[in-house]
Amino acid sequence: MLFAANQTTLSGDARAVLARQAEWLNKHGNFSAVVQGHAEETGTREYNLALGARRASAVQEYLVAQGVSSDRIRTLSFGKERPAEICSNESCYAQNRRAVTVVSDTGAGT
């Protein structure tokens, strides 16, 4: 899901996607998730790492509020270190202001 510049607020579209992710995670208890927070290339490394962490936390909090156990979700911030697009204009920067949910099978079963 994408974020506005310097923001961590989840849009309506983002909440809809996360509701579906939470539903899936709640049905598949043998999976855990890592929420990766990302930022655009502008700003300092430290600022963007903190912003990415806040974005990942916003996603994690929403998933937990939807019933996903907090011990199944980790957060990780890449800041500006792993851009989806390499660019120098606003429309492209918008693609890098994101959070990505990566799921993996824990082998625990349900």
C-alpha positions as CSV (number, residue, x, y, z in Angstrom):
1,M,0.0,0.0,0.0
2,L,1.1,3.5,-0.7
3,F,1.3,6.6,1.6
4,A,1.2,10.3,1.0
5,A,4.5,12.2,1.4
6,N,5.8,12.2,5.0
7,Q,2.6,10.4,6.2
8,T,1.8,7.2,8.0
9,T,-2.0,7.4,7.8
10,L,-3.7,4.5,6.1
11,S,-6.0,5.4,3.2
12,G,-9.4,3.8,2.7
13,D,-7.9,1.7,-0.1
14,A,-5.1,0.6,2.2
15,R,-7.5,-0.4,4.9
16,A,-9.5,-2.4,2.4
17,V,-6.4,-4.3,1.3
18,L,-5.3,-4.8,4.9
19,A,-8.7,-6.1,5.9
20,R,-8.4,-8.8,3.2
21,Q,-4.8,-9.6,4.4
22,A,-6.1,-9.9,8.0
23,E,-8.9,-12.2,6.9
24,W,-6.4,-14.4,5.1
25,L,-3.9,-14.5,7.9
26,N,-6.7,-15.3,10.4
27,K,-7.7,-18.3,8.3
28,H,-4.1,-19.4,7.8
29,G,-2.6,-19.6,11.3
30,N,0.5,-21.4,10.0
31,F,1.7,-18.1,8.3
32,S,3.4,-15.2,9.8
33,A,4.1,-11.8,8.3
34,V,6.8,-9.2,8.0
35,V,5.6,-5.7,7.2
36,Q,8.4,-3.8,5.4
37,G,8.2,0.0,5.6
38,H,9.7,2.1,2.8
39,A,10.3,5.8,2.0
40,E,11.1,7.9,-1.0
41,E,14.7,9.0,-1.8
42,T,14.3,12.5,-0.5
43,G,15.3,13.2,3.1
44,T,18.1,11.8,5.3
45,R,18.7,8.2,5.8
46,E,17.8,8.4,9.5
47,Y,14.5,10.3,8.8
48,N,13.5,7.8,6.1
49,L,14.3,4.8,8.3
50,A,12.1,6.2,11.1
51,L,9.3,7.0,8.6
52,G,9.5,3.5,7.2
53,A,9.3,2.1,10.7
54,R,6.2,4.2,11.5
55,R,4.5,3.1,8.2
56,A,5.2,-0.6,9.0
57,S,3.9,-0.1,12.5
58,A,0.7,1.5,11.2
59,V,0.1,-1.6,9.1
60,Q,0.9,-3.9,12.0
61,E,-1.4,-2.1,14.3
62,Y,-4.3,-2.3,11.8
63,L,-3.7,-6.1,11.3
64,V,-3.7,-6.6,15.0
65,A,-6.9,-4.6,15.4
66,Q,-8.4,-7.0,12.8
67,G,-7.6,-10.0,15.0
68,V,-4.2,-11.1,13.8
69,S,-2.0,-12.1,16.7
70,S,0.8,-9.6,17.3
71,D,3.3,-12.4,17.7
72,R,2.7,-13.3,14.1
73,I,3.7,-9.9,12.7
74,R,7.2,-8.3,12.6
75,T,8.1,-5.0,11.2
76,L,11.2,-3.9,9.3
77,S,12.1,-0.6,7.9
78,F,14.2,-0.2,4.8
79,G,13.8,3.6,4.6
80,K,15.0,4.7,1.2
81,E,17.4,1.8,0.8
82,R,15.2,-0.4,-1.4
83,P,13.2,1.8,-3.8
84,A,10.6,0.2,-6.1
85,E,11.5,2.8,-8.6
86,I,14.7,4.9,-9.1
87,C,13.6,8.4,-10.0
88,S,13.6,12.1,-9.4
89,N,10.0,13.2,-9.8
90,E,6.9,13.2,-7.6
91,S,4.9,10.7,-9.5
92,C,7.8,8.2,-9.2
93,Y,8.5,9.0,-5.6
94,A,4.9,8.1,-4.8
95,Q,5.7,4.5,-5.7
96,N,8.4,4.3,-3.1
97,R,6.2,5.6,-0.2
98,R,4.9,2.2,0.7
99,A,4.5,-0.8,3.0
100,V,4.8,-4.3,1.8
101,T,3.5,-7.4,3.7
102,V,5.6,-10.5,3.2
103,V,4.1,-13.8,4.5
104,S,5.9,-17.0,5.2
105,D,4.8,-20.5,6.3
106,T,5.9,-21.1,9.9
107,G,5.1,-24.8,9.6
108,A,3.1,-24.6,12.8
109,G,-0.2,-25.7,11.3
110,T,-3.6,-24.5,12.3
